[in-house]
Amino acid sequence: MADDPDLNDAYALSSKEDVKALYRTWAHSYDSGFSDGQGYQLPRAVAAAFVSAGGKGPVLDIGAGTGLVGAHLRAMNVEPIDGIDLSEDMLQVAAMKRAYRGLFARDVTQPLGLLDAPYAGIVSAGTFTLGHVGPEALRHVIDAAAPGAVVVISVNAAHFAAAGFADAFATMRAEITNFKTRDVRIYDDRAAEEHRNDMARLVSFRKA
């Protein structure tokens, strides 16, 4: 693993241990080196879509990382917000933003065991992507949501097609309403050319 990780390193991850190791190295340079440097605009898009869909707190931010979505939500007057992430190192950075009520080290591919569930809203940006989390975790997303909860998650568009997200959502249609998708750019024009036009699929729905 290089001392200064990048997006290609993240996409190439193949195990939870690799994920923890990469983000342990990346946590304290992630916001300045990656988010700002690459024009990472997906967290803002997820937060804005959540508010536009009528989302409200309490909110669970899945894969909160360094707290980028939470910071946008709080700026939009949405609170309280709890966050979970596999990386405790990333959560330590998120805590410094003071946007979250609680932050918890959790694996979204397993039952979450959160005392404050179910939540009135759930958001996620950048977690359902190459080298990270597949559709097997959607069951735990649904279980953490209260009836009527607004859910907005991003899925890397290439990952959505290759990993079977469409079929996974189809099996849950009896449990969700107002299902919508739209594609957005993950980065702005500051991104490296090879990733400048990478797309994410914003998936929004309410739990029935």
C-alpha positions in Angstrom: 0.0 0.0 0.0 1.4 3.4 -0.9 1.9 6.0 1.8 -0.5 8.4 0.0 -3.6 6.3 -1.1 -5.8 7.3 -4.0 -9.0 6.4 -5.7 -7.5 3.5 -7.6 -6.3 2.0 -4.3 -9.8 2.3 -2.9 -11.5 0.7 -5.9 -9.0 -2.2 -5.7 -9.8 -3.3 -2.2 -10.8 -6.9 -1.7 -11.3 -7.5 2.0 -12.5 -5.7 5.1 -8.9 -5.8 6.5 -7.7 -4.0 3.4 -10.4 -1.4 3.8 -9.4 -0.7 7.4 -5.7 -0.5 6.5 -6.3 1.9 3.6 -8.5 4.3 5.6 -6.1 4.2 8.6 -3.5 5.6 6.3 -5.9 8.0 4.4 -8.0 9.4 7.2 -6.2 12.5 8.1 -5.4 13.6 4.5 -8.8 12.4 3.0 -10.6 15.8 3.2 -7.8 18.0 1.9 -6.1 15.6 -0.5 -9.0 13.7 -1.9 -12.3 15.4 -1.3 -11.1 18.9 -2.0 -8.3 17.9 -4.4 -10.6 15.8 -6.6 -13.7 17.9 -6.3 -15.7 15.1 -4.5 -19.2 16.5 -4.8 -21.2 13.3 -4.1 -21.7 13.9 -0.4 -23.4 17.3 -1.1 -25.6 15.7 -3.8 -26.8 13.0 -1.4 -27.5 15.5 1.3 -29.4 17.8 -1.1 -31.4 14.9 -2.5 -32.4 13.8 1.0 -33.7 17.2 1.9 -35.5 17.6 -1.4 -37.2 14.2 -0.8 -38.6 15.6 2.6 -36.0 13.8 4.7 -35.7 14.7 8.4 -33.9 13.5 11.5 -32.9 11.4 13.3 -30.7 10.3 10.4 -28.3 7.4 10.1 -25.3 8.1 7.8 -24.0 4.8 6.6 -20.3 4.8 5.7 -19.9 8.2 7.3 -16.2 8.3 6.7 -14.8 11.7 7.7 -18.3 13.2 8.0 -18.8 14.9 4.7 -22.5 14.1 4.3 -23.2 14.9 8.0 -21.6 18.3 7.6 -23.8 19.1 4.6 -26.9 17.8 6.3 -26.3 19.9 9.4 -25.7 23.0 7.2 -29.1 22.2 5.8 -30.6 22.2 9.3 -31.1 18.4 9.4 -30.4 16.8 12.8 -29.7 14.8 14.9 -27.4 12.6 12.8 -25.7 9.4 13.8 -22.9 7.9 11.7 -21.4 4.4 11.2 -18.3 3.3 9.4 -16.0 0.3 9.3 -13.0 2.6 9.9 -12.6 4.0 13.4 -9.8 6.2 12.1 -12.2 7.9 9.7 -14.8 8.3 12.4 -12.2 10.1 14.6 -11.9 12.7 11.9 -15.7 12.9 11.5 -16.1 13.6 15.2 -14.0 16.8 14.8 -16.7 18.2 12.5 -19.2 18.2 15.4 -22.0 17.4 13.0 -22.9 14.0 14.6 -24.8 13.1 17.7 -23.1 9.6 17.8 -20.5 7.8 15.7 -20.2 4.0 15.8 -17.8 1.5 14.3 -20.1 -0.9 12.4 -20.0 -3.2 9.4 -23.0 -2.6 7.3 -22.9 -6.1 5.8 -23.9 -7.3 9.3 -26.9 -6.5 11.5 -26.1 -3.0 12.9 -27.3 -3.4 16.5 -27.9 0.3 17.0 -29.9 1.3 20.0 -31.5 4.3 18.4 -32.8 2.4 15.3 -35.1 2.6 13.5 -34.3 6.0 12.0 -36.5 8.5 10.2 -33.9 8.9 7.5 -30.9 7.1 6.1 -28.2 8.4 3.8 -25.0 7.0 2.3 -22.4 8.4 -0.1 -19.5 6.5 -1.5 -20.0 3.3 0.5 -21.8 1.2 -2.2 -18.9 1.2 -4.6 -16.1 -0.8 -6.2 -14.0 -2.6 -3.6 -16.4 -1.7 -0.8 -20.0 -2.8 -0.2 -22.4 -4.7 -2.5 -26.2 -5.2 -2.5 -26.0 -7.8 0.3 -26.0 -4.8 2.8 -29.3 -3.4 1.6 -31.2 -5.7 4.0 -29.6 -4.0 6.9 -30.3 -0.5 5.5 -34.0 -1.4 5.3 -34.0 -2.9 8.8 -32.5 0.3 10.2 -35.3 2.5 8.7 -38.6 3.4 10.4 -41.8 3.1 8.4 -42.0 6.2 6.1 -38.3 6.9 6.4 -36.6 8.7 3.5 -33.6 6.8 2.2 -31.0 8.2 -0.2 -27.9 6.2 -1.1 -25.4 6.5 -3.8 -24.2 3.5 -5.8 -21.2 3.7 -8.1 -22.9 3.3 -11.5 -20.5 0.7 -12.7 -21.0 -1.2 -9.5 -24.8 -0.9 -9.7 -24.7 -2.7 -13.1 -22.1 -5.3 -12.3 -23.0 -6.3 -8.7 -26.8 -6.9 -9.1 -28.3 -3.9 -7.4 -31.3 -3.7 -9.7 -32.3 -7.3 -8.9 -31.7 -6.7 -5.1 -34.0 -3.6 -5.1 -36.6 -5.6 -7.1 -36.8 -8.2 -4.4 -37.6 -5.4 -1.9 -40.3 -3.6 -3.8 -43.0 -4.7 -1.4 -41.0 -2.9 1.4 -40.4 0.4 -0.3 -42.3 3.2 -2.1 -41.5 6.2 -4.2 -38.5 4.4 -5.7 -36.4 6.7 -7.9 -33.0 6.8 -9.4 -30.9 9.4 -11.2 -27.3 9.6 -12.2 -24.9 12.3 -11.0 -21.2 13.0 -11.5 -19.1 11.9 -8.5 -16.4 14.5 -9.0 -16.2 17.9 -10.5 -13.6 19.1 -13.1 -10.8 19.1 -10.5 -10.7 15.3 -10.6 -8.0 13.3 -12.4 -9.0 12.8 -16.1 -9.5 9.1 -15.7 -12.2 9.6 -13.1 -13.6 13.0 -14.0 -16.8 11.6 -15.5 -17.3 8.7 -13.0 -21.0 8.5 -12.2 -23.0 7.5 -9.2 -26.6 6.4 -9.2 -28.6 8.2 -6.5 -31.3 5.8 -5.3 -34.1 7.3 -3.2 -37.2 5.7 -1.7 -39.4 5.6 1.4 -39.7 2.5 3.6 -43.3 1.3 3.3 
